[in-house]
Amino acid sequence: MTGGLTRVGAITRKEFRHLVRDPRSLAVVLLLPVIELVLFAYAISFDVDNLPTVVVDQDHSAASQAYVRTYSASSFFDVQGSATGLAQVDDLFRENRVRAAVVVPAGFGRAVAAGEKAQVAVLVDGADVQAARIGQAYAIALNARYGAQLTAAWADRQGIATTGGIGLLEPRSRTWYNPERRSSLFLIPGLVVVIIMIVTVQQTATSLVRERDLHTYEQMQVSPLRPAELLVGKMLPWTLLAFLDLSIIVALGLGVFGVPLRGSVLLLGVASAVFILACLALGLIVSAVSPSMETANVLALMIAFLPSFLLSGLAFPLGSIPVWLRWLSYAFPGRYMVSISHGVFLRGAGFAELWQPLVQLAGYALLVGTVATVLSRRRTS
């Protein structure tokens, strides 16, 4: 019994020595729970606050302006300006600049003054199902409260008592791009991004670390191959496999789940190519800083899955998370690609509407590609 405990103690001391000699792996193990807790605690929010909203006021009366002020005063809606009509609202939705629109038709003020039914409309962007559902619920509650106030004010002017059956406000709501508010139409274009990122980052990182562990990478380094040729040769198969995975996932989304592809296929292809290159560069960075396969797997999970799921607008609206996390989301390519994917699949957007996230994604790919090249050269030297 004593001998067994002695042997177990010897193995335990040896493992602790390995941990101390590998501070990067130890740091990853200790910091990972803290990072996960912070991300989950701050990023996971089922509340929708400050929903970007635009107003179409076709009445321009004191009554319509008072009605619009109820949205401006609400913490649920962030009124960012006005639009001239539904065509401009559609453009703003496609550009992912607003998520809701309040339409006040002409004659609103006259109807309120006469004690007649006053119609209003609330339009929400169904490309974000959660924001659409909660935004409509907020609008219904706001309209019910304001309608009751209008009714009470009109009845007071007329000198009559109000009843529960009277209501001067007749709100209507409509969900654009996803009228049935099907979650699959919202999730699948975003899951395409998450899946491709996981595959490319993790496989690239672990394959290069595996080569170093087997000492085959050093053998290739002493060959006539130039460093750039070696990296391109290693990355090309994963690039082709990523495009194959992308084609399969998109085909399944269109054929099995009925996800529409309303926008530019060319834009989707160009953006996907840039996105895959950015993910491959992230995989190179992970491989360059990882001393072991275990560390590479953990870092790849932290970089590929958690941020692309929590900080891309896929799981939760970005407007509902803290500002510092919103800024942090720009450090991960999923932030740009999810916006492009939703725009192309659901909103029918093209280059004119999505040029900004595409340029941001290209700049990101160039930056991380440069960092990956520098780190890889330092590691090989």
C-alpha positions in Angstrom: 0.0 0.0 0.0 2.8 2.4 1.0 4.7 1.5 -2.2 1.7 2.3 -4.4 1.2 5.7 -2.8 4.9 6.4 -3.2 4.7 5.6 -6.9 1.5 7.7 -7.4 3.2 10.6 -5.6 6.2 10.3 -7.9 4.0 10.5 -11.0 2.0 13.4 -9.5 5.2 15.4 -8.9 6.4 14.6 -12.4 3.2 16.0 -13.9 3.4 19.1 -11.8 6.9 19.7 -13.0 5.7 19.4 -16.6 3.0 21.9 -15.9 5.5 24.4 -14.3 7.9 23.9 -17.2 5.1 24.7 -19.7 3.7 28.1 -18.5 1.7 28.8 -21.6 -0.3 25.6 -21.2 -0.8 26.3 -17.5 -1.9 29.9 -18.3 -4.5 28.6 -20.8 -5.9 26.1 -18.3 -6.2 28.7 -15.5 -7.4 31.6 -17.7 -9.9 29.7 -19.8 -12.6 29.4 -17.1 -12.2 33.1 -16.3 -12.6 34.1 -19.9 -15.5 31.8 -20.5 -17.3 33.1 -17.4 -16.8 36.7 -18.5 -18.0 36.0 -22.0 -21.1 34.1 -21.0 -22.0 36.5 -18.2 -21.8 39.6 -20.3 -22.6 38.3 -23.8 -25.6 36.1 -23.0 -28.6 38.4 -22.7 -32.1 37.6 -23.7 -33.1 41.2 -23.3 -33.3 43.5 -26.4 -32.5 47.1 -25.5 -31.8 50.1 -27.7 -33.2 48.5 -30.8 -32.0 50.7 -33.7 -35.2 52.3 -35.1 -36.1 54.7 -37.8 -39.3 56.8 -38.1 -41.4 57.4 -41.2 -43.6 60.4 -40.2 -46.0 61.1 -43.1 -48.3 63.3 -41.1 -45.9 65.8 -39.6 -48.4 66.9 -37.0 -48.1 67.7 -33.3 -49.9 64.4 -32.5 -47.6 62.3 -34.7 -44.5 63.9 -33.2 -45.9 63.3 -29.7 -46.4 59.6 -30.6 -42.9 59.3 -32.0 -41.5 60.8 -28.7 -42.9 57.8 -26.9 -40.4 55.6 -28.8 -37.6 58.0 -28.2 -38.3 58.0 -24.5 -38.3 54.2 -24.3 -35.2 52.3 -23.4 -36.2 49.5 -25.7 -36.0 51.6 -28.9 -33.1 53.8 -30.1 -34.6 56.2 -32.7 -31.7 57.1 -34.9 -33.5 59.3 -37.4 -36.2 59.5 -40.0 -36.8 58.0 -43.4 -38.8 59.4 -46.3 -40.6 56.2 -47.1 -40.7 52.4 -47.2 -38.0 52.2 -49.9 -35.5 53.9 -47.7 -36.5 51.7 -44.8 -35.8 48.7 -47.0 -32.3 50.1 -47.8 -31.6 50.7 -44.1 -32.7 47.1 -43.3 -30.5 45.7 -46.1 -27.5 47.7 -44.8 -28.1 46.3 -41.3 -28.3 49.9 -39.9 -31.7 49.6 -38.2 -33.9 46.7 -37.0 -37.3 48.4 -36.7 -39.3 51.2 -38.4 -42.3 53.1 -37.0 -44.6 54.4 -39.8 -47.1 57.2 -39.0 -49.5 57.6 -42.0 -50.9 60.9 -43.1 -54.1 61.8 -41.3 -52.9 60.5 -37.9 -53.4 63.9 -36.2 -56.8 64.5 -37.7 -58.0 61.0 -36.6 -56.8 61.5 -33.1 -58.5 64.9 -32.8 -61.8 63.6 -34.2 -61.8 60.5 -31.9 -61.4 58.1 -34.8 -59.2 55.1 -35.2 -55.6 56.3 -35.9 -53.5 53.7 -37.7 -49.8 53.2 -37.1 -47.4 50.5 -38.3 -44.4 48.9 -36.8 -42.0 47.1 -39.2 -39.3 44.8 -37.8 -36.4 43.1 -39.5 -37.1 39.3 -39.4 -33.5 38.5 -40.3 -32.9 38.7 -36.5 -35.7 36.5 -35.2 -35.1 37.2 -31.5 -35.0 41.0 -32.0 -38.0 40.9 -34.2 -40.1 39.0 -31.6 -39.1 41.0 -28.6 -39.3 44.3 -30.6 -42.8 43.6 -31.7 -43.8 42.7 -28.1 -42.3 46.0 -26.9 -44.2 47.9 -29.6 -47.5 46.2 -28.7 -47.1 47.2 -25.1 -46.1 50.7 -25.9 -49.0 51.2 -28.3 -51.5 49.8 -25.8 -50.3 52.2 -23.1 -50.2 55.2 -25.5 -53.6 54.3 -27.0 -55.1 54.2 -23.6 -53.7 57.7 -22.9 -55.1 59.0 -26.2 -58.5 57.5 -25.4 -58.6 59.0 -21.9 -57.5 62.4 -23.2 -60.2 62.4 -25.9 -62.9 61.2 -23.5 -61.9 64.0 -21.1 -62.3 66.6 -23.8 -65.7 65.2 -24.7 -66.7 65.0 -21.1 -67.6 61.3 -21.2 -66.4 58.3 -19.2 -64.0 55.9 -20.9 -64.7 52.2 -21.3 -62.4 49.3 -21.9 -63.8 48.8 -25.4 -62.7 52.2 -26.7 -59.3 52.5 -28.4 -58.1 55.4 -30.6 -54.9 53.7 -31.7 -55.0 50.9 -34.3 -51.4 49.5 -34.5 -50.3 47.1 -37.1 -47.1 45.1 -37.3 -45.2 43.4 -40.1 -42.1 41.3 -40.2 -39.9 41.8 -43.2 -37.7 39.1 -44.9 -39.0 36.3 -42.5 -42.8 36.8 -42.0 -43.2 33.5 -40.2 -40.2 34.3 -38.0 -38.7 30.9 -38.5 -35.6 30.5 -36.3 -34.0 28.2 -38.9 -33.9 31.0 -41.5 -32.0 33.2 -39.0 -29.7 30.5 -37.5 -28.5 28.6 -40.6 -26.8 31.5 -42.4 -25.0 32.3 -39.2 -24.2 28.6 -38.4 -22.5 28.4 -41.8 -20.0 31.0 -40.5 -19.5 29.3 -37.2 -18.9 25.8 -38.7 -16.5 27.0 -41.3 -14.5 29.0 -38.7 -14.3 26.0 -36.4 -13.1 23.7 -39.1 -10.5 26.0 -40.6 -9.0 27.4 -37.4 -8.9 24.2 -35.5 -7.7 21.9 -38.3 -5.0 24.4 -39.5 -3.7 24.9 -36.0 -3.6 21.3 -34.9 -2.2 20.0 -38.2 0.9 22.3 -38.0 1.4 21.5 -34.3 1.1 17.8 -35.2 3.8 18.2 -37.8 6.1 19.7 -35.2 5.4 17.0 -32.7 6.3 14.4 -35.3 9.3 16.4 -36.4 8.2 16.2 -40.1 7.9 20.0 -40.2 11.6 20.4 -39.6 12.3 17.9 -42.4 10.3 20.1 -44.8 12.2 23.2 -43.6 15.5 21.8 -44.7 14.1 21.0 -48.1 14.6 23.4 -51.1 11.1 24.8 -50.3 10.9 28.5 -49.5 9.0 29.4 -46.3 6.2 31.0 -48.3 5.9 27.9 -50.6 5.8 25.7 -47.5 2.9 27.7 -45.9 0.9 27.9 -49.1 1.3 24.2 -49.7 0.2 23.5 -46.2 -2.8 25.8 -46.4 -4.1 25.1 -49.9 -5.7 21.7 -49.0 -7.5 23.2 -46.0 -8.7 26.1 -48.2 -10.2 23.7 -50.8 -11.8 21.6 -48.0 -13.3 24.7 -46.4 -14.9 25.7 -49.8 -16.2 22.1 -50.1 -17.7 22.3 -46.6 -19.2 25.6 -47.4 -20.8 24.3 -50.6 -22.3 21.3 -48.7 -23.6 23.4 -45.9 -25.2 26.0 -48.2 -26.8 23.2 -50.3 -28.2 21.6 -47.2 -29.6 24.9 -46.0 -31.3 25.7 -49.3 -32.5 22.2 -50.0 -33.4 20.7 -46.6 -34.2 23.7 -44.4 -35.7 25.9 -47.1 -33.4 28.9 -46.4 -33.7 31.5 -49.2 -30.7 32.9 -51.1 -32.0 36.3 -52.1 -28.9 38.2 -52.6 -25.7 38.2 -54.7 -24.1 34.8 -55.0 -20.9 36.4 -56.2 -20.8 38.6 -53.1 -21.2 35.5 -50.9 -18.4 33.7 -52.7 -16.0 36.6 -52.5 -16.8 37.2 -48.8 -16.4 33.5 -48.1 -13.0 33.4 -49.7 -11.8 36.4 -47.7 -13.3 34.9 -44.5 -11.6 31.5 -45.1 -8.3 33.2 -45.6 -8.7 35.1 -42.3 -9.6 31.9 -40.5 -6.6 30.1 -41.9 -4.4 33.0 -40.7 -5.9 32.7 -37.2 -5.1 29.0 -37.3 -1.5 29.8 -38.2 -1.3 32.2 -35.2 -2.7 29.6 -32.9 -0.1 27.0 -34.1 2.7 29.5 -33.8 2.0 30.3 -30.1 0.9 26.8 -29.0 3.6 24.5 -27.5 1.4 21.4 -27.6 -1.6 19.8 -29.3 -3.7 20.3 -26.2 -3.0 24.0 -26.0 -3.7 24.4 -29.7 -7.1 22.7 -29.3 -8.1 24.9 -26.4 -7.0 28.1 -28.1 -8.7 27.2 -31.3 -11.9 26.6 -29.3 -11.6 29.9 -27.6 -11.0 31.8 -30.8 -13.2 29.9 -33.2 -16.3 28.9 -31.4 -17.0 31.1 -28.4 -16.5 34.5 -30.1 -18.1 33.6 -33.4 -21.2 32.3 -31.6 -21.5 34.9 -28.8 -19.9 38.1 -30.3 -21.1 37.9 -33.9 -24.8 38.8 -33.5 -25.8 35.2 -34.1 -26.9 34.1 -30.6 -27.7 37.5 -29.2 -28.1 41.0 -30.6 -24.9 43.0 -30.4 -26.8 46.0 -29.2 -27.7 44.2 -26.0 -24.2 43.4 -24.9 -21.8 45.9 -23.2 -20.0 48.4 -25.3 -16.5 47.0 -24.5 -17.7 43.5 -25.7 -19.0 45.1 -28.9 -15.5 46.6 -29.5 -14.0 43.2 -28.7 -16.2 41.6 -31.3 -14.3 43.4 -34.1 -11.2 41.2 -33.2 -13.0 38.1 -34.7 -13.9 37.6 -38.4 -17.3 36.1 -37.5 -18.5 39.6 -36.6 -18.3 40.7 -40.2 -19.2 37.5 -41.9 -22.4 36.9 -40.0 -23.7 40.3 -41.0 -22.8 39.6 -44.7 -24.4 36.1 -44.6 -27.7 37.3 -43.1 -27.7 40.2 -45.6 -27.2 37.9 -48.6 -29.4 35.0 -47.6 -32.4 36.8 -46.1 -32.4 40.5 -47.0 -31.3 40.1 -50.6 -28.4 42.5 -50.2 -25.6 43.0 -52.6 -22.3 44.9 -52.9 -24.0 48.3 -52.6 -25.4 47.5 -49.2 -22.7 45.2 -47.7 -19.5 46.9 -49.0 -18.6 48.2 -45.5 -18.5 44.8 -43.7 -16.8 43.3 -46.7 -14.0 46.0 -46.7 -13.7 45.5 -42.9 -13.3 41.7 -43.4 -10.7 42.2 -46.1 -8.7 44.6 -43.8 -9.0 42.1 -41.0 -7.7 39.3 -43.2 -4.8 41.4 -44.3 -3.9 42.3 -40.7 -4.1 38.8 -39.3 -2.4 37.4 -42.3 0.6 39.7 -41.7 0.7 38.7 -38.0 0.5 35.0 -38.9 3.4 35.3 -41.4 5.6 37.1 -38.9 4.9 34.7 -36.1 5.4 31.6 -38.3 8.7 32.9 -39.5 9.9 33.5 -36.0 8.7 30.1 -34.9 10.5 28.4 -37.8 13.7 30.3 -37.2 
